[in-house]
Amino acid sequence: MSWVTSAAVFVIIWWLVLFMVLPWGVAGGLDAADVAKGQDAGAPRKPRLWLKLAITTLVAAVLFGLFYWVAESGLVSFRD
């Protein structure tokens, strides 16, 4: 598998995992008094994006490692 293919697969896995991780720990439910003009009432108070990006990268690296191992070991052939 070339490095370009590997990078493309990693990016796809990373984006999929990011969209799975983003809802974790979201606590909306702001009171009407807490909402400023123009602010969405469903916006999370503490989105913790850096933590979610780190978790996403770690999980994506593990999943990519499994994918790479399966692809290179010949367990599954993507050429047939």
Contacts in CASP RR format, 6 or more apart in sequence:
PFRMAT RR
TARGET T0000
AUTHOR 0000-0000-0000
METHOD contacts of the structure
MODEL  1
MSWVTSAAVFVIIWWLVLFMVLPWGVAGGLDAADVAKGQDAGAPRKPRLW
LKLAITTLVAAVLFGLFYWVAESGLVSFRD
1 68 0 8 1.000
1 71 0 8 1.000
1 72 0 8 1.000
6 64 0 8 1.000
6 68 0 8 1.000
9 64 0 8 1.000
9 67 0 8 1.000
10 60 0 8 1.000
10 61 0 8 1.000
10 64 0 8 1.000
13 60 0 8 1.000
13 63 0 8 1.000
13 64 0 8 1.000
13 67 0 8 1.000
14 56 0 8 1.000
14 57 0 8 1.000
14 60 0 8 1.000
17 56 0 8 1.000
17 59 0 8 1.000
17 60 0 8 1.000
17 63 0 8 1.000
18 52 0 8 1.000
18 53 0 8 1.000
18 56 0 8 1.000
21 52 0 8 1.000
21 55 0 8 1.000
21 56 0 8 1.000
21 59 0 8 1.000
22 52 0 8 1.000
24 52 0 8 1.000
24 55 0 8 1.000
25 44 0 8 1.000
25 48 0 8 1.000
26 44 0 8 1.000
26 47 0 8 1.000
27 44 0 8 1.000
27 45 0 8 1.000
27 46 0 8 1.000
28 42 0 8 1.000
28 43 0 8 1.000
28 44 0 8 1.000
28 45 0 8 1.000
29 41 0 8 1.000
29 42 0 8 1.000
30 39 0 8 1.000
30 41 0 8 1.000
30 42 0 8 1.000
30 43 0 8 1.000
30 45 0 8 1.000
32 41 0 8 1.000
35 41 0 8 1.000
70 76 0 8 1.000
71 78 0 8 1.000
END
